[in-house]
Amino acid sequence: MAQRHLDPTAGPVPADVLAGYLRDRATEFLRALRLHREAGAGAAASEGSVAAARALRRAARRVSASLHTFQPVLDPDWSEAMRPELAWVSGTLALEHAYASRLEQLLTALHRLSGAPPLSPRAAAADGENAPQGPPAPDHEPRTGGTRGNSLPAEGEAGDGHPAHLRRTATATALGGTRTATATLTATADRRVTAPDRGNLTVGAAKAGALLDRQLTLARTRAHSTALQALGSSRFHAVADKVAVLASEVPLSPAADRADLRPLADAARERLADAVAALPLLTAGSPYNAEALVHGLSPDPAPHPQDAPWHQVRLLLRLHRYALEVLHAGPDPGLLAAGGALDRHRDASEAAAAAAQAARTPRIAPATAYALGVLHADQRHEVEAARYAFQRAWQKEALGTL
């Protein structure tokens, strides 16, 4: 069993420990809510409001997880009503950050796959905006850069402020803007773009980046508006009122006086171990097994079916970690490494789904569709790498318990 067992020689953990933990997390929730209101939230979230929203999610997740794991020692009606509301708060506030990080991950991958130096998300989006979406050029016309009649940017030409553009302008000015200089520079740009086959991928990556930026930025804006509406709704105010009561009084069940929290934490560990045992860890332990690419060409827009068990293990691992926090057990490096691998797995899986969704956009250029296909495959390879990393971390944890 690849988990750290609790010390069997230690005494029972009373329910008062859980009550103290819940009160601390409720206080964190209220403090983060106050900071979020002080920071303000408008069309563009500030750093303070983003940090406060992250703290809100953190506290809501831990309270909700504790209500799930230690439900037998809590008031059943209260915990059953409170847990889905906290999950709603955490999920609503997480969407905006998820879309932003997904866009950054995809744009970084596009630049890496194009052989271009890594850029910040804004710079990558700017590159994409300089390649407007339109019908593909005829096959007999070379897709060159540096000419007035072509809207597609050349490799290394990101805009008027790009060094390549400045060099061409300076040279043309020094030569008096003669036709000979212009023709020479255009021919040089033609050779630079059409020589390598990856030139079309670079053009397609720029357009794909612009398409992803439009779609995910729109989704992020909508998620931001939804979060603002949620934070101002009567539903959220009711949740905040209940959390305020929780900060001072935890509704325990009558059986909590003689209850021990250790068996409940052990049950969370057992559920995690059973879920991990159902994973194909033997396959995941083989590098470059390409299992994550199966059904990669499926027309079904639903989430990848083979990812669901791994997502479930991620949630169970989080429940186990939070249960250890309640028992004041220190953070286990093995659990942190395994959790980080599953986080990367989730991020890559959702990024691949976003690339596939963008590729279904009607009337996109072939180079754009090709770049999105390469990007989808790259993210599925990231899924495979994350599974391999989790398998390694899990095996190390198993050896540590022998």
C-alpha positions in Angstrom: 0.0 0.0 0.0 1.7 3.2 -1.2 0.7 5.5 1.6 2.2 6.5 4.9 0.4 4.8 7.8 -0.5 6.7 10.9 1.5 5.8 14.0 -0.3 2.9 15.6 1.3 3.6 19.0 -0.2 7.1 19.2 -3.3 7.7 21.2 -6.8 8.5 19.7 -7.4 11.9 18.2 -10.5 13.5 19.7 -13.1 15.5 17.7 -11.9 18.7 19.3 -8.9 18.6 17.0 -11.3 18.6 14.0 -13.3 21.5 15.6 -10.1 23.5 16.0 -9.0 22.8 12.4 -12.4 23.9 11.0 -12.5 27.1 13.1 -9.0 28.0 11.8 -10.0 27.4 8.2 -13.3 29.3 8.6 -11.2 32.2 10.0 -9.0 32.1 6.9 -12.1 32.1 4.7 -13.5 35.2 6.4 -10.1 37.0 6.3 -9.7 36.2 2.6 -13.2 37.5 1.9 -12.4 40.8 3.7 -9.2 41.2 1.7 -11.0 40.5 -1.5 -13.6 43.2 -0.8 -10.8 45.6 0.2 -8.8 44.9 -3.0 -11.9 45.5 -5.1 -12.9 43.6 -8.2 -13.7 45.1 -11.5 -13.3 44.2 -15.1 -9.7 43.5 -14.5 -8.8 41.7 -11.3 -5.9 43.1 -9.3 -3.1 41.1 -7.7 -4.7 41.5 -4.3 -8.1 40.2 -5.4 -6.5 37.3 -7.2 -4.5 36.3 -4.1 -7.6 36.7 -1.9 -9.7 34.5 -4.3 -7.0 31.9 -4.1 -7.1 32.0 -0.3 -10.9 31.7 -0.5 -10.6 28.6 -2.6 -8.0 27.1 -0.4 -10.0 27.5 2.8 -13.3 26.4 1.1 -11.6 23.2 -0.3 -10.2 22.2 3.1 -13.4 22.8 5.0 -15.4 20.9 2.4 -12.9 18.0 2.4 -13.0 17.8 6.1 -16.8 17.7 6.2 -16.6 14.8 3.7 -13.9 12.7 5.5 -15.0 13.3 9.1 -18.8 13.4 8.5 -19.7 10.8 11.2 -18.5 13.2 14.0 -20.4 16.2 12.6 -24.0 17.2 12.5 -25.3 15.3 9.4 -27.9 17.8 8.3 -25.5 20.7 8.6 -22.6 19.0 6.9 -24.7 17.7 4.0 -26.1 21.2 3.3 -22.7 22.9 3.8 -20.4 20.7 1.7 -22.0 21.3 -1.8 -22.1 25.0 -1.2 -18.4 25.2 -0.4 -17.7 23.1 -3.5 -19.7 25.6 -5.5 -17.7 28.5 -4.1 -14.4 26.8 -4.8 -15.3 25.7 -8.3 -16.7 29.0 -9.3 -13.7 31.0 -8.2 -11.3 28.5 -9.8 -12.5 28.9 -13.3 -10.9 32.2 -14.1 -7.5 31.0 -12.9 -7.9 27.8 -14.8 -8.5 29.5 -18.1 -5.6 31.9 -17.6 -3.1 29.1 -16.8 -4.4 27.0 -19.7 -3.8 29.8 -22.2 -0.3 30.3 -20.8 0.5 26.6 -21.1 -0.8 26.4 -24.6 1.0 29.5 -25.9 4.2 28.4 -24.3 3.9 25.0 -26.0 3.2 26.6 -29.3 6.4 28.6 -29.1 8.4 25.6 -28.1 7.0 23.5 -30.9 7.7 26.2 -33.4 11.4 26.5 -32.4 10.8 30.0 -31.3 12.2 31.4 -28.0 9.7 31.2 -25.1 7.6 34.3 -24.7 5.3 35.6 -22.1 1.6 35.0 -22.7 1.0 38.7 -23.8 3.9 38.5 -26.2 2.7 35.2 -27.6 -0.8 36.6 -28.0 0.6 39.6 -29.8 2.4 37.3 -32.2 -0.9 35.6 -32.9 -2.7 38.8 -33.4 -0.2 39.8 -36.1 -1.3 36.7 -38.1 -5.0 37.4 -38.8 -7.2 34.4 -39.5 -8.3 34.1 -43.1 -8.5 31.8 -46.1 -5.3 30.0 -46.9 -3.1 31.2 -49.7 -3.2 29.3 -53.0 -0.7 26.5 -53.2 1.2 28.1 -56.1 1.7 31.3 -54.1 4.6 31.2 -51.6 3.6 32.3 -48.1 6.4 34.9 -47.7 6.9 37.8 -45.3 8.0 41.3 -45.8 5.8 42.1 -48.8 2.8 44.4 -48.8 0.5 42.0 -50.6 0.7 39.2 -48.0 -1.0 39.4 -44.6 0.9 36.4 -43.2 4.0 37.3 -41.1 7.4 35.9 -41.9 9.4 33.9 -39.4 11.0 36.3 -37.0 8.7 39.2 -38.0 6.3 39.9 -35.1 5.4 43.5 -35.9 6.8 46.9 -36.7 8.9 47.0 -33.6 10.7 43.7 -34.3 14.5 43.8 -34.8 14.2 42.1 -38.2 11.8 44.7 -39.4 14.0 47.5 -38.1 17.0 46.1 -39.9 15.2 45.9 -43.2 13.9 49.5 -42.8 17.3 50.8 -41.9 18.9 49.1 -44.8 16.3 50.3 -47.2 16.7 53.8 -45.9 20.5 53.7 -46.2 20.3 52.6 -49.8 17.8 55.3 -50.6 14.8 52.9 -50.8 15.8 51.7 -54.3 14.0 48.9 -56.0 17.2 46.8 -56.0 17.4 46.9 -52.2 13.8 46.1 -51.8 13.9 43.1 -54.1 17.1 41.8 -52.4 15.5 42.0 -49.0 12.3 40.4 -50.2 14.2 37.5 -51.8 16.1 37.0 -48.6 12.9 36.9 -46.6 11.4 34.4 -49.1 14.3 32.1 -48.7 14.3 32.3 -44.9 10.5 31.4 -44.8 10.2 28.8 -47.5 13.4 26.9 -47.0 12.5 24.8 -43.8 9.3 22.8 -43.8 8.6 24.1 -40.3 7.9 27.6 -41.6 4.3 26.6 -42.2 4.0 25.3 -38.6 5.3 28.7 -37.4 2.7 30.5 -39.4 0.0 28.1 -38.2 1.2 28.4 -34.6 0.8 32.2 -34.7 -2.7 31.8 -36.0 -3.5 29.0 -33.6 -2.2 31.2 -30.8 -4.5 34.0 -31.8 -7.4 31.7 -32.0 -6.7 30.1 -28.6 -6.2 33.6 -27.1 -9.6 34.8 -28.4 -11.4 31.7 -27.2 -9.8 31.3 -23.7 -9.7 35.0 -23.0 -13.4 35.2 -23.7 -14.0 32.2 -21.4 -11.8 33.8 -18.7 -13.8 37.0 -19.0 -17.1 35.2 -18.6 -15.7 33.2 -15.7 -14.6 36.5 -14.0 -18.1 37.9 -14.5 -19.6 34.8 -13.1 -17.4 34.9 -10.1 -18.3 38.5 -9.4 -22.0 37.7 -9.7 -21.5 34.7 -7.4 -19.7 36.7 -4.7 -22.5 39.3 -4.7 -25.4 36.8 -4.7 -27.6 35.9 -1.8 -26.4 32.3 -2.1 -22.8 33.3 -1.3 -23.9 35.6 1.5 -25.7 32.6 3.1 -22.5 30.5 2.8 -20.5 33.3 4.3 -22.9 33.6 7.2 -22.6 29.9 7.9 -18.8 30.1 7.7 -18.9 33.0 10.2 -20.9 30.8 12.6 -18.4 27.9 12.0 -15.5 30.2 13.0 -17.0 30.3 16.5 -19.0 27.1 16.9 -18.6 23.7 15.1 -21.8 21.6 15.1 -20.6 18.2 16.2 -22.7 15.1 16.4 -23.7 13.5 19.8 -21.2 10.7 19.2 -18.3 13.1 18.8 -17.4 13.0 22.5 -15.9 9.5 22.4 -15.0 9.5 18.7 -11.5 8.9 17.3 -10.5 10.6 14.1 -7.8 8.1 13.1 -10.1 5.4 11.7 -11.8 8.0 9.5 -8.5 9.2 8.2 -7.4 5.6 7.6 -10.6 5.1 5.6 -9.7 8.0 3.3 -6.3 6.5 2.8 -7.8 3.1 2.0 -10.1 4.7 -0.6 -7.1 6.3 -2.2 -5.1 3.1 -2.3 -8.0 1.2 -3.9 -8.4 3.8 -6.6 -4.6 3.8 -7.3 -4.7 0.0 -7.5 -7.2 0.3 -10.4 -4.9 2.5 -12.4 -2.8 1.0 -15.2 0.5 1.8 -13.3 2.4 -0.9 -15.1 1.7 0.7 -18.5 2.3 4.2 -17.0 5.7 3.0 -15.8 6.9 2.4 -19.3 8.3 5.6 -20.9 6.9 6.6 -24.3 4.1 4.0 -24.2 1.8 6.4 -26.2 -1.2 5.1 -24.2 -2.4 8.7 -23.7 -2.7 9.2 -27.5 -5.3 6.4 -27.9 -8.6 7.8 -29.2 -6.8 11.0 -30.0 -8.7 11.3 -33.3 -12.1 10.6 -31.8 -14.7 13.1 -33.0 -16.4 12.9 -29.5 -15.9 16.3 -27.8 -16.4 14.8 -24.4 -13.4 14.6 -22.0 -10.9 11.9 -22.7 -12.4 8.7 -21.1 -9.1 7.3 -19.9 -8.3 10.5 -17.9 -11.3 10.1 -15.5 -9.8 7.5 -13.1 -6.6 9.7 -12.8 -8.7 12.7 -12.0 -10.6 10.7 -9.3 -7.3 9.6 -7.8 -6.2 13.3 -7.7 -9.3 14.2 -5.7 -8.9 11.3 -3.3 -5.2 12.2 -2.8 -6.2 15.7 -1.9 -8.8 14.3 0.6 -6.1 12.2 2.2 -3.6 15.1 2.4 -6.2 17.3 4.1 -7.1 14.5 6.5 -3.4 14.4 7.5 -3.5 18.1 8.1 -6.4 17.7 10.5 -4.4 15.1 12.5 -1.4 17.6 12.5 0.7 15.2 10.5 3.5 17.0 8.6 3.5 17.2 4.8 4.8 14.1 3.2 7.2 14.9 0.3 6.1 11.7 -1.5 2.4 12.8 -1.4 3.3 16.3 -2.5 5.3 14.9 -5.5 2.4 12.6 -6.4 -0.1 15.3 -6.1 2.0 17.6 -8.3 2.2 15.0 -11.0 -1.6 14.6 -10.9 -2.0 18.4 -11.1 0.1 18.4 -14.2 -1.9 15.5 -15.6 -5.1 17.5 -15.1 -3.7 20.6 -16.6 -2.3 18.8 -19.7 -5.6 16.9 -20.2 -7.6 20.1 -20.1 -5.1 21.9 -22.4 -5.3 19.1 -24.9 -9.1 19.3 -24.8 -8.9 23.1 -25.4 -6.7 22.6 -28.4 -9.0 20.0 -29.9 -12.0 22.3 -29.3 -10.2 25.1 -31.1 -9.4 22.8 -34.0 -13.1 22.3 -34.5 -13.6 26.0 -35.4 -15.1 26.2 -38.9 -13.2 27.7 -41.8 -9.7 27.8 -40.2 -6.6 27.6 -42.4 -4.9 24.2 -42.9 -1.8 25.5 -41.3 -3.8 26.5 -38.2 -5.5 23.2 -38.0 -2.2 21.4 -38.4 -0.6 23.5 -35.6 -3.5 22.7 -33.3 -3.2 19.0 -34.1 0.5 19.0 -33.2 -0.4 21.0 -30.0 -3.0 18.5 -29.0 -0.6 15.6 -29.5 2.1 17.4 -27.5 -0.3 17.9 -24.6 -1.4 14.3 -24.6 2.3 13.4 -24.4 2.4 15.7 -21.3 -0.4 13.6 -19.9 1.7 10.5 -20.5 4.7 12.1 -18.8 2.6 13.1 -15.8 1.4 9.6 -15.4 4.9 8.3 -15.5 6.0 10.8 -12.9 3.1 9.8 -10.6 3.9 6.1 -11.0 7.5 6.9 -10.0 6.5 9.0 -7.0 4.0 6.3 -5.9 6.5 3.5 -6.1 9.0 5.5 -4.0 6.3 6.1 -1.4 5.5 2.4 -1.4 9.2 1.5 -0.8 9.3 4.0 2.0 6.5 2.1 3.9 8.2 -1.3 3.7 
